[in-house]
Amino acid sequence: MNVSGGAGFDDLGDAEKVKFSQNETAATLAHLDELLSELDGLRAGVDDPNGLISLTLGFDGRLLELRIAESIGQVMTNLELEKRLNSLFAAGTKGVDAMRTDLL
């Protein structure tokens, strides 16, 4: 229902106001669902240059996926792994922040 061209919301009868409000609410909720689905689909993936570690963060910065090669213990120490993970998380967070900035 389009309330334009001279007739305003206040000019509608009670039943028409209810119908208009229900239609507007349904349209707003549908749009919100669409936006939430789009946000849920956004991901920031970061890979280690050596290909041994990769992680994926969601739009909200939560860790969605972490992959570590089985041979990681032969390639680096626990401390090196921790440092590498921290740098990948930092890079992923920058990617998430950039996505948020682009959307807003």
C-alpha positions as CSV (number, residue, x, y, z in Angstrom):
1,M,0.0,0.0,0.0
2,N,1.5,3.3,-1.0
3,V,0.6,6.3,1.1
4,S,1.6,9.2,-1.1
5,G,0.2,11.8,-3.4
6,G,-1.9,13.9,-1.0
7,A,-3.2,11.2,1.3
8,G,-1.0,10.6,4.4
9,F,-0.9,8.0,7.0
10,D,-3.1,10.2,9.3
11,D,-5.8,10.3,6.6
12,L,-6.2,6.5,6.6
13,G,-8.9,4.7,8.6
14,D,-7.9,2.5,11.5
15,A,-8.1,-0.7,9.5
16,E,-5.9,0.8,6.7
17,K,-3.4,2.0,9.3
18,V,-3.1,-1.5,10.7
19,K,-2.7,-3.0,7.2
20,F,-0.1,-0.3,6.3
21,S,1.8,-0.9,9.5
22,Q,1.8,-4.7,9.0
23,N,3.1,-4.3,5.5
24,E,5.8,-1.9,6.5
25,T,6.9,-4.2,9.4
26,A,7.0,-7.2,7.1
27,A,9.0,-5.4,4.5
28,T,11.5,-4.1,7.1
29,L,11.9,-7.5,8.7
30,A,12.5,-9.1,5.2
31,H,15.2,-6.4,4.5
32,L,16.8,-7.0,7.9
33,D,16.9,-10.8,7.2
34,E,18.6,-10.2,3.9
35,L,21.2,-7.9,5.5
36,L,21.9,-10.5,8.2
37,S,22.3,-13.2,5.7
38,E,24.8,-11.1,3.7
39,L,26.8,-10.3,6.9
40,D,26.8,-14.0,7.9
41,G,28.3,-14.9,4.5
42,L,31.2,-12.5,4.8
43,R,34.5,-14.1,5.7
44,A,38.1,-13.0,6.1
45,G,40.6,-15.7,5.2
46,V,44.3,-15.5,6.0
47,D,47.0,-18.0,4.9
48,D,50.5,-18.4,6.2
49,P,53.1,-17.7,3.5
50,N,54.4,-21.2,3.9
51,G,51.0,-22.7,3.5
52,L,51.2,-24.5,6.9
53,I,48.5,-22.5,8.7
54,S,45.3,-20.9,7.5
55,L,42.4,-19.4,9.4
56,T,39.0,-17.9,8.6
57,L,37.3,-15.2,10.6
58,G,33.6,-14.3,10.4
59,F,32.3,-10.8,10.0
60,D,32.1,-10.4,13.8
61,G,35.8,-11.5,14.2
62,R,35.0,-15.0,15.5
63,L,37.3,-17.8,14.4
64,L,35.3,-20.0,12.0
65,E,38.0,-22.3,10.8
66,L,41.6,-23.1,11.7
67,R,43.9,-25.4,9.6
68,I,47.3,-26.4,10.8
69,A,49.5,-28.8,8.8
70,E,50.3,-32.1,10.6
71,S,54.0,-31.4,10.0
72,I,54.0,-28.1,11.9
73,G,55.9,-29.6,14.8
74,Q,58.8,-30.5,12.5
75,V,58.9,-27.0,11.0
76,M,58.5,-24.6,14.0
77,T,58.5,-24.6,17.8
78,N,55.4,-23.9,19.9
79,L,56.5,-20.3,20.4
80,E,57.0,-19.8,16.7
81,L,53.5,-21.3,16.1
82,E,52.0,-18.9,18.6
83,K,53.7,-15.9,17.0
84,R,52.6,-17.0,13.6
85,L,49.0,-17.5,14.8
86,N,48.9,-14.1,16.4
87,S,50.1,-12.4,13.3
88,L,47.5,-14.2,11.2
89,F,44.8,-13.2,13.6
90,A,46.0,-9.6,13.4
91,A,45.9,-9.7,9.6
92,G,42.4,-11.4,9.7
93,T,41.1,-8.7,12.1
94,K,42.3,-6.0,9.7
95,G,40.4,-7.8,6.9
96,V,37.2,-7.9,9.0
97,D,37.6,-4.3,9.9
98,A,38.0,-3.3,6.2
99,M,34.8,-5.3,5.4
100,R,32.9,-3.5,8.1
101,T,34.2,-0.1,6.9
102,D,33.2,-0.9,3.3
103,L,29.7,-1.8,4.3
104,L,29.2,1.2,6.5
